[in-house]
Amino acid sequence: MLAGHFPGDPLVPGVILTEALAQTAGIVAASQHPQNSQPRFLLSAIRQMKFFQAVRPEEKIRLRARKIGEVGELLQFEVEALIDNTLVAAGQLVLNALPTERLNH
């Protein structure tokens, strides 16, 4: 998957790190709902995202997400990715909760 990204010196693309952080925020958001009625969440905005160092495919990344705001169906999260307690990426993401009735159509 990452072999074409800088051959001989592979790294994890920032878009992959951002997606992993959005998925982590979605898990946090879903955990606040009963398991049988968890809505789906879509990434709506990347408010800020900074990358502090390159991440290699073999490195173990710890992902964190903390909800910092909510307006209607929009949820804002502060997110960060760490390797060995070193911050490698951080930012804010906004997720949109899809109403349950939209999921059934």
C-alpha positions, -999 to +999 in steps of 0.1 A: +000+000+000+027+025+009+055+011-014+049+039-039+052+067-014+089+076-015+104+043-027+132+032-004+120+056+023+083+048+029+062+069+051+025+071+062+008+098+042-008+126+062-042+118+047-040+083+062-031+097+096-060+122+094-084+094+084-072+072+113-078+102+137-113+108+122-121+071+127-109+074+163-131+105+169-161+085+154-155+057+179-155+082+207-187+098+194-204+065+189-195+054+225-219+081+238-249+063+223-265+030+231-250+002+211-282-006+193-288+030+181-253+044+173-255+069+144-228+070+117-205+099+116-189+116+086-158+138+085-172+173+077-142+195+083-105+195+091-102+227+112-065+223+117-040+195+112-003+197+118+023+170+112+054+173+133+075+144+120+074+116+095+057+084+104+070+051+091+047+022+082+062-001+108+058+023+137+031+018+164+009+049+165-013+058+195-044+078+185-064+101+208-096+120+203-114+143+228-147+160+221-144+197+226-177+210+212-211+202+198-236+222+178-266+202+167-253+173+147-218+187+144-192+174+169-157+190+172-128+169+184-092+177+194-071+148+180-035+137+182-012+109+171+018+099+191+047+075+187+065+066+219+049+096+237+061+120+210+035+140+192+036+134+155+003+149+144-024+171+160-054+191+151-092+195+152-118+176+132-155+181+129-178+151+124-214+152+113-238+127+129-262+113+104-297+111+118-308+075+123-338+079+099-314+088+071-295+056+076-326+035+068-332+050+033 
